[in-house]
Amino acid sequence: MTVQTMRAWAVDEPGPIDGHPLRLVERPVPVPAPGQVRVRVAVCGVCRTDLHLAEGELPPKHRQVIPGHEAVGTVDLAGEGATRFTVGDRVGVPWLAHTCGVCAFCRTGRENLCIDPRFTGWDVDGGYAEYLVADEDYAYLLPGGFDDETAAPLLCAGIIGYRALRQSGCPPGGRLGIYGFGGSAHLTAQIAIAEGTRVHVLTRAAGARGLALELGAASAAGGADAPPEPLDAAILFAPAGALVPPAMAALDRGATLAVAGIHLTDIPPLNYEAHLFEERVLRSVTANTRADGREFLAIAERIGMQVTTTRYGFDQADMALRDLAHERVRGVAVLDVSGP
C-alpha cells in the first residue's frame, strides 16, 4: 500500500535563525484520530513564537516538530465522531490545540491556564505543512469577510493581542501605549482605536511607526521614548525586557502593563517608587481561551479590520523567519502553503 506524503518544514536542530534551523522534509499525510479533522492547508501565518521555537528559546516538545499555528485551509477528512465541520468547510487552526477540561482553571473559564494543555506547532505538528490534524473543538469556522491570507494572522496575532488588550484593562476612550508594532500590535491597535482609545506606539522600526500612523495611532515614537501623555494601560509586544521599566514609568496611577509575548528577555531591576508605586501593575498574558477567539473574530469582522501581510512562497519559510528576526516584515508574514 502506497503511503501518501506531504511537504513540511521541521525544526531540525534549534539555533540562530541565520544558521537555518528549519529543514524542508517529507512526511506521511496525517490521519485524523477520533474527534479530529484533517485540514488541507492553504496558508499559514508566521508568528514570532515560531521564531522562538526555531531558535530554541522555546524548547521543542519533540524532535523535528512542524511549526505554525495560524493555519487556514479546508477540512478534507473527519475522524470518528467528528461532526462539527463538514468536508470543504474553511477553518482556522490556532495556537491552543487542546485543554484537559477538568482542572480548576478549565472549570472556571480560564482554560488558557490549563495544567495539561497542548499547543499547535509546539506540542503537535502545525501549519508549515500541506496537511495537519486538529481537535475539531479547537478550530474556528472563519469569517467570510477575510480571504485566506488576511484570515491567517487573526488566529494568533489577532487573538493574543485581543486578550492582551482586555488584560491591560484599558478603558474605552482611554490612553494606551503599545510597545513594539509588528503583526499582533497592528491588529490590536485597530480594536482600541475603534473603541475610541488614543493609541501611542513606541517602536524602533521606522516603517512600523509609519504603519501605526496610517492606522490611526495618535503618536508614534522610538521604543524607549516617553509617550506624550500618561497612559491608562500599555501592552508590550516586543520581546525586550529592557522596555519594561520605561513602559512602567509611562503609566498613570492604577494602570497596567500587559506583556503579550510567550518569551521575554531579562527585565532590568525596577524601582518601586518610579515603576510600581501608586498601584501600577505588571502582568503577563498567557495563551487565550476559545471564547477570546470567538469574540475577537466577531469584532474583527464587524470593524472591517485591515490586515497587513507580506506573502512568502512555501519554499521560503526559513527566509520569512529570518526577515521577521531582522524586522524586515511589514505586518504579518504569511506562507502560501498551496503554492510553490
C-alpha positions as a LaTeX table, in Angstrom:
\begin{tabular}{lrrr}
\hline
Residue & $x$ (\AA) & $y$ (\AA) & $z$ (\AA) \\
\hline
Met1 & 0.00 & 0.00 & 0.00 \\
Thr2 & 1.38 & 3.41 & $-1.03$ \\
Val3 & 1.65 & 5.96 & 1.78 \\
Gln4 & 0.63 & 9.45 & 0.74 \\
Thr5 & 3.29 & 12.01 & 1.65 \\
Met6 & 3.41 & 15.78 & 2.05 \\
Arg7 & 5.98 & 18.56 & 2.25 \\
Ala8 & 6.62 & 20.18 & 5.61 \\
Trp9 & 9.13 & 22.39 & 7.38 \\
Ala10 & 10.50 & 20.98 & 10.65 \\
Val11 & 12.78 & 22.34 & 13.34 \\
Asp12 & 15.86 & 20.17 & 12.87 \\
Glu13 & 18.31 & 21.48 & 15.49 \\
Pro14 & 17.23 & 24.71 & 17.20 \\
Gly15 & 19.71 & 27.52 & 16.81 \\
Pro16 & 20.22 & 31.04 & 15.43 \\
Ile17 & 17.83 & 31.61 & 12.56 \\
Asp18 & 20.65 & 32.65 & 10.20 \\
Gly19 & 22.01 & 29.13 & 10.69 \\
His20 & 18.91 & 27.59 & 9.03 \\
Pro21 & 17.43 & 25.52 & 11.89 \\
Leu22 & 14.38 & 24.70 & 9.71 \\
Arg23 & 14.57 & 21.86 & 7.21 \\
Leu24 & 12.20 & 21.04 & 4.37 \\
Val25 & 11.15 & 17.42 & 4.87 \\
Glu26 & 8.72 & 14.85 & 3.53 \\
Arg27 & 6.25 & 13.29 & 5.95 \\
Pro28 & 3.29 & 10.90 & 5.71 \\
Val29 & 0.00 & 12.75 & 5.42 \\
Pro30 & $-1.56$ & 12.56 & 8.92 \\
Val31 & $-4.75$ & 10.65 & 9.64 \\
Pro32 & $-7.29$ & 12.24 & 11.99 \\
Ala33 & $-7.99$ & 10.47 & 15.29 \\
Pro34 & $-11.50$ & 10.38 & 16.79 \\
Gly35 & $-12.75$ & 13.91 & 17.34 \\
Gln36 & $-10.22$ & 15.37 & 14.92 \\
Val37 & $-10.38$ & 16.79 & 11.42 \\
Arg38 & $-7.70$ & 16.85 & 8.78 \\
Val39 & $-7.10$ & 20.21 & 7.13 \\
Arg40 & $-5.52$ & 20.77 & 3.74 \\
Val41 & $-3.54$ & 23.90 & 4.50 \\
Ala42 & $-3.77$ & 26.84 & 2.11 \\
Val43 & $-1.74$ & 29.42 & 4.06 \\
Cys44 & $-0.08$ & 29.73 & 7.44 \\
Gly45 & 0.90 & 32.88 & 9.28 \\
Val46 & 4.45 & 33.24 & 10.54 \\
Cys47 & 4.47 & 34.17 & 14.23 \\
Arg48 & 7.31 & 35.32 & 16.47 \\
Thr49 & 6.60 & 32.24 & 18.59 \\
Asp50 & 7.72 & 30.15 & 15.59 \\
Leu51 & 10.99 & 32.10 & 15.66 \\
His52 & 11.43 & 31.45 & 19.39 \\
Leu53 & 10.84 & 27.74 & 18.70 \\
Ala54 & 13.31 & 27.59 & 15.81 \\
Glu55 & 16.00 & 29.37 & 17.83 \\
Gly56 & 15.45 & 27.24 & 20.93 \\
Glu57 & 14.13 & 29.94 & 23.28 \\
Leu58 & 11.07 & 27.68 & 23.39 \\
Pro59 & 12.50 & 24.16 & 23.60 \\
Pro60 & 10.72 & 21.91 & 21.05 \\
Lys61 & 8.44 & 19.35 & 22.68 \\
His62 & 9.60 & 16.66 & 20.25 \\
Arg63 & 12.23 & 16.27 & 17.56 \\
Gln64 & 11.51 & 17.76 & 14.17 \\
Val65 & 8.29 & 19.41 & 15.26 \\
Ile66 & 6.46 & 21.26 & 12.48 \\
Pro67 & 5.83 & 24.91 & 13.48 \\
Gly68 & 2.86 & 27.08 & 12.54 \\
His69 & $-0.30$ & 27.95 & 14.45 \\
Glu70 & $-2.07$ & 30.41 & 12.16 \\
Ala71 & $-3.17$ & 27.81 & 9.62 \\
Val72 & $-6.06$ & 28.34 & 7.22 \\
Gly73 & $-7.39$ & 25.61 & 4.99 \\
Thr74 & $-10.29$ & 23.31 & 4.20 \\
Val75 & $-11.46$ & 20.21 & 6.01 \\
Asp76 & $-10.82$ & 17.20 & 3.80 \\
Leu77 & $-11.36$ & 14.31 & 6.23 \\
Ala78 & $-13.11$ & 13.87 & 9.58 \\
Gly79 & $-12.16$ & 11.36 & 12.22 \\
Glu80 & $-14.63$ & 9.12 & 14.02 \\
Gly81 & $-17.23$ & 11.14 & 15.93 \\
Ala82 & $-16.10$ & 14.49 & 14.49 \\
Thr83 & $-19.30$ & 16.20 & 13.32 \\
Arg84 & $-18.75$ & 19.91 & 13.92 \\
Phe85 & $-17.44$ & 20.58 & 10.40 \\
Thr86 & $-18.17$ & 19.11 & 7.02 \\
Val87 & $-15.71$ & 18.35 & 4.23 \\
Gly88 & $-14.99$ & 21.57 & 2.36 \\
Asp89 & $-15.51$ & 23.92 & 5.32 \\
Arg90 & $-12.88$ & 26.67 & 5.58 \\
Val91 & $-11.37$ & 26.62 & 9.06 \\
Gly92 & $-8.56$ & 28.15 & 11.07 \\
Val93 & $-6.27$ & 26.16 & 13.34 \\
Pro94 & $-4.86$ & 28.32 & 16.17 \\
Trp95 & $-2.22$ & 28.10 & 18.91 \\
Leu96 & $-4.47$ & 26.47 & 21.52 \\
Ala97 & $-4.76$ & 22.85 & 20.42 \\
His98 & $-6.24$ & 21.09 & 23.47 \\
Thr99 & $-7.02$ & 21.57 & 27.15 \\
Cys100 & $-7.81$ & 18.96 & 29.79 \\
Gly101 & $-11.27$ & 20.32 & 30.64 \\
Val102 & $-11.13$ & 19.05 & 34.22 \\
Cys103 & $-8.54$ & 21.13 & 36.11 \\
Ala104 & $-9.61$ & 24.06 & 38.29 \\
Phe105 & $-8.64$ & 26.56 & 35.61 \\
Cys106 & $-10.62$ & 24.86 & 32.83 \\
Arg107 & $-13.66$ & 24.52 & 35.10 \\
Thr108 & $-13.66$ & 28.25 & 35.90 \\
Gly109 & $-13.38$ & 29.66 & 32.38 \\
Arg110 & $-9.60$ & 30.02 & 32.45 \\
Glu111 & $-8.58$ & 27.27 & 30.07 \\
Asn112 & $-5.63$ & 29.42 & 28.92 \\
Leu113 & $-4.05$ & 28.41 & 32.25 \\
Cys114 & $-4.83$ & 24.69 & 31.89 \\
Ile115 & $-2.30$ & 22.50 & 33.70 \\
Asp116 & $-2.14$ & 19.97 & 30.84 \\
Pro117 & $-2.54$ & 21.91 & 27.58 \\
Arg118 & $-1.27$ & 21.22 & 24.07 \\
Phe119 & $-0.32$ & 23.85 & 21.53 \\
Thr120 & $-0.25$ & 23.74 & 17.75 \\
Gly121 & 3.23 & 23.89 & 16.27 \\
Trp122 & 4.88 & 23.13 & 19.61 \\
Asp123 & 3.29 & 20.04 & 21.19 \\
Val124 & 1.57 & 18.90 & 17.99 \\
Asp125 & 2.63 & 19.47 & 14.41 \\
Gly126 & 1.41 & 22.70 & 12.89 \\
Gly127 & 0.73 & 24.52 & 9.67 \\
Tyr128 & 4.14 & 24.73 & 7.97 \\
Ala129 & 2.89 & 21.67 & 6.11 \\
Glu130 & 0.47 & 20.75 & 3.37 \\
Tyr131 & $-1.82$ & 18.94 & 5.85 \\
Leu132 & $-2.39$ & 18.95 & 9.59 \\
Val133 & $-4.85$ & 17.40 & 12.01 \\
Ala134 & $-6.65$ & 19.30 & 14.76 \\
Asp135 & $-9.19$ & 18.62 & 17.50 \\
Glu136 & $-12.41$ & 19.90 & 15.97 \\
Asp137 & $-13.43$ & 21.71 & 19.16 \\
Tyr138 & $-10.35$ & 23.95 & 18.97 \\
Ala139 & $-10.64$ & 25.04 & 15.32 \\
Tyr140 & $-12.62$ & 28.06 & 14.16 \\
Leu141 & $-15.03$ & 28.48 & 11.28 \\
Leu142 & $-13.63$ & 31.64 & 9.69 \\
Pro143 & $-15.49$ & 34.88 & 8.91 \\
Gly144 & $-16.31$ & 35.33 & 5.25 \\
Gly145 & $-15.00$ & 38.90 & 5.16 \\
Phe146 & $-11.37$ & 37.81 & 5.10 \\
Asp147 & $-9.56$ & 35.87 & 2.39 \\
Asp148 & $-7.14$ & 33.13 & 3.39 \\
Glu149 & $-4.08$ & 35.36 & 3.58 \\
Thr150 & $-5.71$ & 38.01 & 5.75 \\
Ala151 & $-7.52$ & 35.46 & 7.93 \\
Ala152 & $-4.34$ & 33.64 & 8.96 \\
Pro153 & $-2.87$ & 36.37 & 11.23 \\
Leu154 & $-6.16$ & 36.65 & 13.09 \\
Leu155 & $-5.63$ & 33.19 & 14.58 \\
Cys156 & $-2.77$ & 34.12 & 16.90 \\
Ala157 & $-1.53$ & 37.65 & 16.31 \\
Gly158 & $-5.12$ & 38.84 & 16.50 \\
Ile159 & $-6.41$ & 36.64 & 19.29 \\
Ile160 & $-3.47$ & 37.05 & 21.68 \\
Gly161 & $-3.41$ & 40.80 & 21.04 \\
Tyr162 & $-7.10$ & 40.97 & 21.85 \\
Arg163 & $-6.58$ & 39.13 & 25.13 \\
Ala164 & $-3.65$ & 41.40 & 25.98 \\
Leu165 & $-5.81$ & 44.46 & 25.34 \\
Arg166 & $-8.52$ & 43.17 & 27.68 \\
Gln167 & $-5.98$ & 42.12 & 30.32 \\
Ser168 & $-4.43$ & 45.59 & 30.22 \\
Gly169 & $-7.73$ & 46.99 & 31.50 \\
Cys170 & $-7.63$ & 49.89 & 29.07 \\
Pro171 & $-10.97$ & 51.70 & 29.25 \\
Pro172 & $-12.72$ & 52.69 & 26.01 \\
Gly173 & $-11.63$ & 56.22 & 25.24 \\
Gly174 & $-8.51$ & 55.82 & 27.38 \\
Arg175 & $-4.81$ & 56.27 & 26.64 \\
Leu176 & $-3.00$ & 53.12 & 25.51 \\
Gly177 & 0.71 & 52.62 & 24.91 \\
Ile178 & 1.82 & 49.88 & 22.52 \\
Tyr179 & 5.49 & 48.87 & 22.68 \\
Gly180 & 6.59 & 47.12 & 19.50 \\
Phe181 & 4.42 & 47.26 & 16.40 \\
Gly182 & 4.50 & 44.04 & 14.43 \\
Gly183 & 1.86 & 41.53 & 13.43 \\
Ser184 & $-0.11$ & 41.38 & 16.66 \\
Ala185 & 0.18 & 45.03 & 17.61 \\
His186 & $-1.12$ & 46.39 & 14.31 \\
Leu187 & $-4.33$ & 44.37 & 14.75 \\
Thr188 & $-4.77$ & 45.16 & 18.43 \\
Ala189 & $-4.37$ & 48.87 & 17.79 \\
Gln190 & $-7.33$ & 48.84 & 15.41 \\
Ile191 & $-9.68$ & 47.44 & 18.05 \\
Ala192 & $-8.52$ & 50.03 & 20.56 \\
Ile193 & $-8.91$ & 52.88 & 18.05 \\
Ala194 & $-12.39$ & 51.62 & 17.09 \\
Glu195 & $-13.30$ & 51.86 & 20.79 \\
Gly196 & $-12.23$ & 55.50 & 20.90 \\
Thr197 & $-8.86$ & 54.89 & 22.57 \\
Arg198 & $-5.90$ & 57.20 & 21.95 \\
Val199 & $-3.08$ & 54.87 & 20.93 \\
His200 & 0.57 & 55.82 & 21.33 \\
Val201 & 3.00 & 53.48 & 19.57 \\
Leu202 & 6.60 & 53.11 & 20.76 \\
Thr203 & 8.83 & 51.08 & 18.43 \\
Arg204 & 12.33 & 51.32 & 16.99 \\
Ala205 & 11.27 & 50.37 & 13.45 \\
Ala206 & 10.59 & 53.45 & 11.31 \\
Gly207 & 8.38 & 51.50 & 8.89 \\
Ala208 & 6.26 & 50.25 & 11.77 \\
Arg209 & 5.85 & 53.79 & 13.07 \\
Gly210 & 4.58 & 54.81 & 9.65 \\
Leu211 & 2.07 & 51.96 & 9.58 \\
Ala212 & 0.86 & 52.89 & 13.07 \\
Leu213 & 0.09 & 56.42 & 11.97 \\
Glu214 & $-1.63$ & 55.16 & 8.82 \\
Leu215 & $-3.93$ & 53.05 & 11.01 \\
Gly216 & $-4.87$ & 56.00 & 13.20 \\
Ala217 & $-2.43$ & 56.00 & 16.11 \\
Ala218 & $-2.28$ & 59.33 & 17.92 \\
Ser219 & 1.53 & 59.26 & 18.00 \\
Ala220 & 4.48 & 57.04 & 17.09 \\
Ala221 & 7.97 & 57.31 & 18.56 \\
Gly222 & 11.04 & 55.26 & 19.46 \\
Gly223 & 10.80 & 52.23 & 21.72 \\
Ala224 & 12.43 & 53.83 & 24.76 \\
Asp225 & 10.86 & 57.26 & 24.26 \\
Ala226 & 8.24 & 58.63 & 26.62 \\
Pro227 & 4.69 & 58.88 & 25.24 \\
Pro228 & 3.19 & 62.38 & 25.04 \\
Glu229 & 0.80 & 61.78 & 27.96 \\
Pro230 & 0.45 & 59.37 & 30.91 \\
Leu231 & $-1.03$ & 56.02 & 29.95 \\
Asp232 & $-4.15$ & 54.31 & 31.29 \\
Ala233 & $-2.72$ & 51.00 & 30.06 \\
Ala234 & 0.11 & 49.62 & 27.98 \\
Ile235 & 0.91 & 46.42 & 26.10 \\
Leu236 & 4.44 & 45.16 & 25.49 \\
Phe237 & 4.63 & 43.16 & 22.26 \\
Ala238 & 8.39 & 43.43 & 21.68 \\
Pro239 & 10.21 & 40.53 & 23.43 \\
Ala240 & 12.58 & 43.02 & 25.08 \\
Gly241 & 12.65 & 43.09 & 28.87 \\
Ala242 & 14.63 & 46.34 & 28.73 \\
Leu243 & 11.41 & 48.10 & 27.69 \\
Val244 & 9.57 & 47.16 & 30.89 \\
Pro245 & 11.00 & 49.96 & 33.08 \\
Pro246 & 10.24 & 52.81 & 30.63 \\
Ala247 & 6.79 & 51.36 & 29.95 \\
Met248 & 6.02 & 51.12 & 33.66 \\
Ala249 & 7.29 & 54.67 & 34.20 \\
Ala250 & 4.89 & 55.89 & 31.49 \\
Leu251 & 1.81 & 54.50 & 33.29 \\
Asp252 & $-0.58$ & 56.73 & 35.17 \\
Arg253 & $-1.71$ & 55.73 & 38.67 \\
Gly254 & $-3.52$ & 52.40 & 38.84 \\
Ala255 & $-2.61$ & 51.44 & 35.27 \\
Thr256 & $-1.40$ & 48.07 & 33.96 \\
Leu257 & 1.36 & 46.96 & 31.62 \\
Ala258 & 0.40 & 43.65 & 29.97 \\
Val259 & 3.23 & 41.60 & 28.46 \\
Ala260 & 1.83 & 39.79 & 25.44 \\
Gly261 & 4.71 & 37.52 & 24.40 \\
Ile262 & 5.48 & 33.93 & 25.35 \\
His263 & 9.18 & 34.86 & 25.67 \\
Leu264 & 10.84 & 37.96 & 27.13 \\
Thr265 & 14.49 & 38.80 & 27.68 \\
Asp266 & 15.55 & 39.60 & 31.24 \\
Ile267 & 13.87 & 42.57 & 32.89 \\
Pro268 & 16.26 & 45.11 & 34.47 \\
Pro269 & 15.72 & 45.98 & 38.14 \\
Leu270 & 12.58 & 48.01 & 38.81 \\
Asn271 & 12.46 & 50.94 & 41.19 \\
Tyr272 & 9.47 & 50.68 & 43.50 \\
Glu273 & 8.66 & 54.40 & 43.61 \\
Ala274 & 9.28 & 55.09 & 39.92 \\
His275 & 7.73 & 51.95 & 38.43 \\
Leu276 & 5.28 & 50.22 & 40.80 \\
Phe277 & 4.06 & 52.60 & 43.47 \\
Glu278 & 0.55 & 54.10 & 43.15 \\
Glu279 & $-0.87$ & 50.70 & 42.25 \\
Arg280 & 0.78 & 50.27 & 38.88 \\
Val281 & 0.56 & 46.64 & 37.73 \\
Leu282 & 2.89 & 44.44 & 35.67 \\
Arg283 & 1.19 & 41.28 & 34.38 \\
Ser284 & 1.82 & 38.55 & 31.86 \\
Val285 & $-0.64$ & 37.27 & 29.27 \\
Thr286 & $-0.76$ & 33.50 & 28.81 \\
Ala287 & $-2.25$ & 31.99 & 25.65 \\
Asn288 & $-6.01$ & 32.52 & 25.22 \\
Thr289 & $-9.36$ & 30.87 & 25.71 \\
Arg290 & $-11.59$ & 29.74 & 22.88 \\
Ala291 & $-14.04$ & 32.41 & 23.99 \\
Asp292 & $-11.34$ & 35.03 & 23.36 \\
Gly293 & $-11.01$ & 33.71 & 19.83 \\
Arg294 & $-14.72$ & 33.78 & 19.08 \\
Glu295 & $-15.09$ & 37.30 & 20.49 \\
Phe296 & $-12.09$ & 38.61 & 18.58 \\
Leu297 & $-13.10$ & 37.12 & 15.21 \\
Ala298 & $-16.55$ & 38.68 & 15.54 \\
Ile299 & $-15.07$ & 42.09 & 16.36 \\
Ala300 & $-12.53$ & 41.87 & 13.52 \\
Glu301 & $-15.32$ & 41.24 & 11.03 \\
Arg302 & $-17.56$ & 43.95 & 12.49 \\
Ile303 & $-14.94$ & 46.73 & 12.35 \\
Gly304 & $-13.56$ & 45.68 & 8.96 \\
Met305 & $-10.09$ & 45.10 & 10.37 \\
Gln306 & $-7.24$ & 45.85 & 7.97 \\
Val307 & $-4.65$ & 43.07 & 7.98 \\
Thr308 & $-1.25$ & 43.97 & 6.57 \\
Thr309 & 0.60 & 40.92 & 5.25 \\
Thr310 & 3.78 & 40.01 & 3.41 \\
Arg311 & 3.42 & 36.83 & 1.34 \\
Tyr312 & 6.14 & 34.18 & 1.08 \\
Gly313 & 6.17 & 31.05 & $-1.04$ \\
Phe314 & 6.13 & 27.77 & 0.85 \\
Asp315 & 9.78 & 27.17 & $-0.07$ \\
Gln316 & 10.67 & 30.46 & 1.63 \\
Ala317 & 9.65 & 29.58 & 5.20 \\
Asp318 & 13.17 & 29.95 & 6.55 \\
Met319 & 13.51 & 33.30 & 4.77 \\
Ala320 & 10.25 & 34.50 & 6.32 \\
Leu321 & 11.58 & 33.73 & 9.81 \\
Arg322 & 14.89 & 35.44 & 9.07 \\
Asp323 & 13.07 & 38.52 & 7.82 \\
Leu324 & 10.92 & 38.51 & 10.95 \\
Ala325 & 14.02 & 38.26 & 13.15 \\
His326 & 15.64 & 41.20 & 11.37 \\
Glu327 & 12.46 & 43.34 & 11.31 \\
Arg328 & 12.09 & 43.24 & 7.54 \\
Val329 & 8.41 & 42.18 & 7.57 \\
Arg330 & 5.63 & 44.73 & 7.19 \\
Gly331 & 2.62 & 43.48 & 9.12 \\
Val332 & 2.49 & 39.68 & 9.26 \\
Ala333 & 4.43 & 37.21 & 7.12 \\
Val334 & 2.18 & 34.55 & 5.59 \\
Leu335 & 3.33 & 31.33 & 3.89 \\
Asp336 & 1.48 & 30.34 & 0.74 \\
Val337 & 1.45 & 26.63 & 1.54 \\
Ser338 & $-0.57$ & 25.69 & $-1.52$ \\
Gly339 & 1.91 & 27.47 & $-3.82$ \\
Pro340 & 5.49 & 26.63 & $-4.74$ \\
\hline
\end{tabular}
